[in-house]
Amino acid sequence: MKSIIKAFAVAALVAAPLASFAQSSQPVTRAQVREELVQLEKAGYNPNDWLNYPANIQHAEAIVAQQNSNNTAYGAGTSSTSQSGK
């Protein structure tokens, strides 16, 4: 019986630090949620289209993710030009 109590105590001590990291990220504000919804709607998501719900939001999220990954590039844009001397 004492070994069960010891095992339970050890398991509780091991699990305690894991529970403290559960809220490591900052909470999302209302403005951030509204901004994300506007981005999804611009990408083609219609919140009133509940018949195609899983597919239409996943498609819009993929489009937004691609747009966001394209906006985080470093260096000169692809439309830049250069010239050399005579």
C-alpha positions as CSV (number, residue, x, y, z in Angstrom):
1,M,0.0,0.0,0.0
2,K,2.8,2.4,0.8
3,S,4.4,1.8,-2.6
4,I,1.2,2.9,-4.3
5,I,1.2,6.2,-2.3
6,K,4.9,6.7,-3.1
7,A,4.3,6.1,-6.8
8,F,1.3,8.5,-6.8
9,A,3.4,11.2,-5.0
10,V,6.3,10.8,-7.5
11,A,3.9,11.0,-10.4
12,A,2.3,14.2,-9.0
13,L,5.8,15.8,-8.5
14,V,6.7,14.9,-12.1
15,A,3.4,16.3,-13.5
16,A,3.4,19.6,-11.6
17,P,6.1,21.3,-13.7
18,L,4.4,20.2,-16.9
19,A,1.1,21.9,-15.8
20,S,2.9,25.2,-15.1
21,F,3.9,25.5,-18.8
22,A,0.3,25.1,-20.1
23,Q,-0.3,28.9,-20.4
24,S,3.1,30.0,-21.8
25,S,1.7,32.0,-24.7
26,Q,-0.1,35.3,-24.4
27,P,-3.9,35.3,-24.7
28,V,-5.4,36.5,-28.0
29,T,-7.1,39.9,-27.9
30,R,-10.5,40.6,-29.4
31,A,-8.8,42.9,-32.0
32,Q,-6.5,40.0,-33.1
33,V,-9.5,37.7,-33.5
34,R,-11.4,40.2,-35.6
35,E,-8.3,40.8,-37.8
36,E,-7.9,37.1,-38.3
37,L,-11.6,36.8,-39.3
38,V,-11.2,39.7,-41.8
39,Q,-8.2,37.9,-43.3
40,L,-10.2,34.7,-43.6
41,E,-13.1,36.4,-45.2
42,K,-10.9,38.1,-47.7
43,A,-9.4,34.7,-48.5
44,G,-12.9,33.4,-49.4
45,Y,-14.3,32.1,-46.1
46,N,-18.0,32.7,-45.5
47,P,-19.1,32.2,-41.9
48,N,-22.7,31.7,-43.0
49,D,-21.9,28.8,-45.3
50,W,-22.3,26.0,-42.7
51,L,-22.9,23.3,-45.3
52,N,-19.3,23.4,-46.4
53,Y,-17.9,24.3,-43.0
54,P,-14.8,22.2,-42.6
55,A,-13.6,22.5,-46.1
56,N,-14.1,26.2,-46.6
57,I,-12.3,27.4,-43.5
58,Q,-9.4,25.0,-44.1
59,H,-9.1,26.4,-47.6
60,A,-9.2,30.0,-46.4
61,E,-6.6,29.2,-43.6
62,A,-4.3,27.7,-46.2
63,I,-4.5,30.8,-48.3
64,V,-3.9,33.1,-45.3
65,A,-0.9,31.0,-44.2
66,Q,0.6,31.2,-47.7
67,Q,0.1,35.0,-47.8
68,N,1.7,35.4,-44.3
69,S,4.7,33.2,-45.3
70,N,5.2,35.3,-48.4
71,N,5.2,38.5,-46.4
72,T,7.9,37.4,-44.0
73,A,10.7,37.0,-46.6
74,Y,14.0,38.8,-46.3
75,G,15.9,40.8,-48.8
76,A,14.8,42.6,-52.0
77,G,11.5,41.7,-53.6
78,T,11.3,39.7,-56.8
79,S,10.1,42.7,-58.8
80,S,13.4,44.7,-58.2
81,T,15.8,45.5,-61.0
82,S,19.4,46.5,-61.2
83,Q,21.5,48.3,-63.8
84,S,25.2,48.4,-64.5
85,G,27.3,51.2,-65.8
86,K,28.3,51.9,-69.4
